[in-house]
């Protein structure tokens, strides 16, 4: 993967990925103009999107009828610089008739342990935990 990120002005930078432009910027109180998200939260967007795509793809192959699906992330940050993420909790919230809890758990495990490259990138240095909520009930 090769990527060029170009400084626009102030604290804003623009990257182009497959024809899609992404602008990252800083908040006004640190010299930015808030024209886009700051870089570090985009790691959480990448994580949620990566594992979410895996899970929905696996469940479709398992012929599970998912009506709604959210991936929520909650990150803890170090107090000192570099203020890296030290722990991330991923919560998978799925709804749908006749969803099989074993298949949902299996899909999540496959994503986290085998398929999601973002998960694999973060895992060595970040404590990763998960919760699965299926039709309003938390799975064990």
C-alpha positions as CSV (number, residue, x, y, z in Angstrom):
1,X,0.0,0.0,0.0
2,X,1.5,3.3,-1.1
3,X,-0.2,6.5,0.1
4,X,0.7,10.2,-0.2
5,X,-0.7,12.7,2.2
6,X,-0.5,16.3,1.3
7,X,-0.4,19.3,3.6
8,X,-3.2,21.7,2.8
9,X,-2.6,24.5,5.3
10,X,-2.7,25.1,9.1
11,X,-2.9,21.6,10.5
12,X,-5.0,20.1,7.7
13,X,-3.7,17.2,5.5
14,X,-5.4,15.4,2.6
15,X,-5.0,11.8,1.5
16,X,-6.5,10.2,-1.6
17,X,-7.4,6.5,-1.3
18,X,-8.9,4.8,-4.4
19,X,-10.4,8.1,-5.6
20,X,-11.8,9.1,-2.2
21,X,-10.3,12.1,-0.5
22,X,-9.9,12.2,3.3
23,X,-9.0,15.4,5.1
24,X,-7.6,15.2,8.6
25,X,-7.3,18.2,10.8
26,X,-6.9,19.3,14.4
27,X,-9.3,21.0,16.6
28,X,-9.3,24.8,16.7
29,X,-7.8,25.0,20.2
30,X,-4.6,23.3,19.0
31,X,-4.2,25.3,15.8
32,X,-6.4,23.5,13.3
33,X,-9.6,24.5,11.6
34,X,-11.6,21.3,12.4
35,X,-12.2,20.5,8.6
36,X,-12.0,16.8,9.3
37,X,-11.5,14.2,11.9
38,X,-8.2,14.0,13.8
39,X,-6.0,11.1,12.8
40,X,-6.1,8.8,15.9
41,X,-9.9,8.3,16.0
42,X,-9.7,7.1,12.4
43,X,-8.0,4.0,13.8
44,X,-11.2,3.2,15.5
45,X,-13.2,3.9,12.3
46,X,-10.8,1.5,10.5
47,X,-11.2,-1.1,13.2
48,X,-15.0,-0.9,13.3
49,X,-15.3,-1.0,9.5
50,X,-12.8,-3.8,9.1
51,X,-14.4,-6.2,11.7
52,X,-17.9,-5.1,10.8
53,X,-17.4,-6.0,7.1
54,X,-15.9,-9.4,8.1
55,X,-18.8,-10.2,10.5
56,X,-21.5,-9.3,8.1
57,X,-19.8,-11.2,5.2
58,X,-19.4,-14.3,7.4
59,X,-23.0,-14.2,8.6
60,X,-24.3,-13.8,5.1
61,X,-22.3,-17.0,4.1
62,X,-23.9,-18.7,7.2
63,X,-27.3,-17.6,5.9
64,X,-28.1,-15.5,8.9
65,X,-30.7,-12.7,8.4
66,X,-29.2,-9.6,10.0
67,X,-31.6,-6.6,10.2
68,X,-29.4,-4.1,11.9
69,X,-25.8,-4.2,13.0
70,X,-23.6,-1.6,14.8
71,X,-20.0,-1.8,15.9
72,X,-19.2,0.4,18.8
73,X,-15.7,1.2,20.0
74,X,-14.6,2.6,23.3
75,X,-10.9,3.4,23.6
76,X,-8.8,4.3,26.7
77,X,-5.9,6.6,26.1
78,X,-2.5,7.0,27.9
79,X,-2.2,10.1,30.0
80,X,1.3,10.9,28.9
81,X,2.7,11.4,25.4
82,X,2.5,9.6,23.1
83,X,-1.2,9.4,24.1
84,X,-1.7,6.1,22.4
85,X,-4.7,3.9,22.9
86,X,-4.0,1.4,25.7
87,X,-7.3,-0.5,25.6
88,X,-10.2,-0.8,23.1
89,X,-13.5,-2.4,23.8
90,X,-15.4,-3.5,20.7
91,X,-19.2,-4.0,21.1
92,X,-21.1,-5.8,18.4
93,X,-24.8,-5.0,18.4
94,X,-26.9,-7.2,16.1
95,X,-30.6,-7.6,15.6
96,X,-32.5,-10.0,13.4
97,X,-35.1,-12.8,13.6
98,X,-33.7,-16.2,14.2
99,X,-30.0,-15.1,14.5
100,X,-28.1,-18.1,15.9
101,X,-25.9,-16.9,18.8
102,X,-23.3,-19.6,18.1
103,X,-22.9,-18.4,14.5
104,X,-22.7,-14.8,15.6
105,X,-20.0,-15.6,18.2
106,X,-18.1,-17.6,15.6
107,X,-18.3,-14.8,13.0
108,X,-17.0,-12.3,15.5
109,X,-14.2,-14.7,16.6
110,X,-13.1,-15.3,13.0
111,X,-12.9,-11.6,12.3
112,X,-10.9,-10.8,15.4
113,X,-8.6,-13.8,15.3
114,X,-8.1,-14.5,11.5
115,X,-9.4,-11.9,9.1
116,X,-9.4,-8.3,10.3
117,X,-6.0,-6.8,9.6
118,X,-6.7,-3.7,11.7
119,X,-7.5,-5.9,14.7
120,X,-4.3,-7.8,14.2
121,X,-2.3,-4.6,13.8
122,X,-3.6,-3.2,17.1
123,X,-3.7,-6.3,19.2
124,X,0.0,-6.7,20.1
125,X,0.2,-3.3,21.9
126,X,-3.4,-2.6,22.8
127,X,-5.6,-4.6,25.2
128,X,-8.6,-5.6,23.0
129,X,-11.9,-6.8,24.6
130,X,-15.3,-7.4,23.2
131,X,-19.0,-7.6,23.9
132,X,-21.7,-9.1,21.7
133,X,-25.3,-7.9,22.1
134,X,-27.8,-10.0,20.2
135,X,-31.4,-8.9,20.0
136,X,-30.9,-6.9,23.2
137,X,-29.2,-9.6,25.2
138,X,-25.5,-9.8,26.0
139,X,-23.9,-13.1,25.0
140,X,-21.5,-14.9,27.3
